[in-house]
Amino acid sequence: MPRPRKRPAGAAGPEKKGQSEKRTKFENSGEASAKVANSSPQKTSVFKNCGRNLSNYWLMKSEPESRLDKGIDVKFSIEDLKAQPMQTACWDGVRNYQARNFLRAMKLEEEAFFYHSNCKEPGIVGLMKIVKEAYPDHTQFEKNSPHYDPSSKEDNPKWSMKSLILF
C-alpha cells in the first residue's frame, strides 16, 4: 500500500505563491507574534534582540484534500501525520529549487508550522520539529512515483527530504 505523499511549500503545482518562508517570533509589549524574516538560508536560526533569544519557524505547506497525480493520491494532512508511528514522517516530493534549498537549510530541532494549502480552510494547523537533517528524496528515482525525476542521478541527487515530528 503506497504511503501518503505530501507537498511542502513551494512545490510545483497550480499554487505557486507563498513559497516556504522563515518566520521569526518576537516579543512586543508582552505579546508574541510572528513576522516574516529574511528567508535567506545563510541566516542563523537564533538572533539576539535586547538580550532575548528569537526563534525562527519554517512554513511547511501540504494539501489535506485528495488530488491525484499520475494516478496516486498526494494528499497529506495534519491527521495523516498524527496517524504516523510516533507522529513522525518524511517530507518528500519537493520539486521547487528554492523550497529545496530552504529544506536543506533547516537544522535539527528547528520548528515549522504545518500549513494546509489549496483547501476550503487554508491555514496553520499544527507545529512540527525537524528531527533529521536533509537527505536524498528516494521518490525522485522511483519511476512509478508522481515525484519521479528522470534527470536526477543517484550519485548526484537533485532533491532532498526531511523528517519531521508533530508536537
C-alpha positions in Angstrom: 0.0 0.0 0.0 1.6 3.3 -1.0 2.2 5.7 1.8 0.6 9.2 1.6 2.7 11.8 -0.2 2.9 15.5 0.8 3.9 18.7 -0.9 5.7 21.3 1.2 5.9 24.9 0.5 7.0 25.9 -3.0 6.5 22.5 -4.6 5.5 22.6 -8.2 1.8 22.8 -8.8 -1.0 25.2 -9.5 -0.5 27.2 -6.3 2.9 28.8 -6.5 2.5 31.8 -4.3 3.6 31.6 -0.7 6.9 29.9 -1.0 8.5 28.4 2.1 9.4 31.3 4.4 11.4 31.5 7.6 9.3 33.1 10.3 10.7 34.9 13.4 8.9 35.0 16.7 9.4 38.2 18.6 8.1 39.8 21.7 6.3 43.1 21.6 4.9 44.5 24.9 4.5 41.0 26.3 2.5 39.6 23.4 4.1 37.1 21.0 3.5 37.3 17.3 5.2 36.1 14.1 6.7 38.2 11.3 8.4 37.2 8.1 12.1 37.3 8.4 14.8 37.3 5.8 14.3 33.9 4.2 17.9 33.5 3.2 19.2 30.0 4.1 22.5 31.5 5.1 21.0 33.3 8.1 21.5 31.9 11.6 18.5 30.3 13.3 18.8 32.3 16.6 19.0 36.1 16.8 19.6 38.3 19.8 17.4 41.3 20.5 17.8 43.3 23.7 19.2 40.2 25.4 16.3 37.9 24.3 16.7 34.9 22.0 14.4 34.9 19.0 13.3 31.6 17.4 12.8 31.1 13.7 10.0 29.0 12.3 9.6 27.4 8.9 6.3 27.2 7.0 5.6 23.8 5.5 2.7 23.6 3.1 0.7 20.4 2.4 -2.6 19.6 0.7 -5.1 18.0 3.0 -7.6 17.2 0.3 -7.3 14.4 -2.2 -5.6 15.2 -5.5 -4.4 12.6 -8.0 -1.0 13.0 -9.6 -0.1 10.2 -12.1 -2.9 8.1 -10.6 -1.6 8.5 -7.0 -3.3 10.5 -4.3 -0.8 13.0 -3.0 -3.0 14.3 -0.1 -1.3 14.7 3.3 -3.0 16.4 6.2 -2.2 17.0 9.9 -4.5 14.0 10.6 -2.3 11.8 8.3 0.8 13.0 10.3 -0.9 12.2 13.6 -1.6 8.7 12.3 2.1 8.0 11.6 4.1 6.0 14.1 5.4 8.4 16.8 3.7 11.2 14.7 6.8 11.4 12.6 7.0 11.4 8.8 9.3 12.3 6.0 8.5 15.4 3.9 9.1 14.3 0.4 8.1 15.4 -3.1 9.7 18.9 -3.0 10.3 19.8 -6.7 11.0 23.5 -6.5 14.6 24.6 -6.2 14.0 27.5 -3.7 11.9 25.3 -1.5 14.5 22.5 -1.8 17.2 25.0 -0.7 15.1 26.0 2.3 14.6 22.4 3.2 18.3 21.8 3.1 18.9 24.9 5.3 16.6 23.6 8.1 18.5 22.4 11.1 17.8 19.8 13.8 15.4 21.0 16.5 14.2 23.9 14.5 10.4 24.3 14.4 8.0 24.5 11.5 4.3 25.4 11.1 2.2 22.8 9.3 0.1 24.7 6.8 -2.9 23.3 5.0 -2.9 24.7 1.5 -5.2 24.5 -1.6 -8.2 23.6 0.5 -11.5 25.0 1.8 -9.9 26.4 5.0 -6.2 27.1 4.4 -4.1 28.0 7.4 -1.6 26.8 10.1 -2.9 23.7 11.7 0.0 22.4 13.8 3.6 22.8 14.9 6.4 20.4 14.0 10.1 19.9 14.8 12.9 18.9 12.4 14.2 15.5 13.6 16.6 14.6 10.7 18.9 16.7 8.5 18.2 16.8 4.8 18.8 13.5 2.9 18.1 12.4 -0.7 14.5 12.1 -1.6 14.1 8.5 -2.8 10.9 9.3 -4.8 13.0 11.1 -7.4 14.3 7.7 -8.5 11.0 5.7 -8.4 9.6 5.6 -11.9 6.0 4.9 -10.6 6.1 7.9 -8.2 4.5 11.2 -9.1 7.7 12.8 -7.9 10.0 10.9 -10.3 12.7 13.0 -11.9 14.5 11.2 -14.8 17.2 13.9 -14.9 18.2 13.2 -11.2 21.1 10.8 -10.7 21.7 8.6 -7.7 25.3 9.6 -7.4 24.3 13.3 -7.5 20.6 13.6 -6.4 18.8 16.9 -7.1 16.1 16.6 -4.5 16.1 16.3 -0.7 13.6 15.4 2.0 13.4 16.0 5.8 11.9 14.1 8.7 9.5 16.0 11.0 7.7 15.2 14.2 4.4 16.7 15.3 4.3 18.3 18.8 
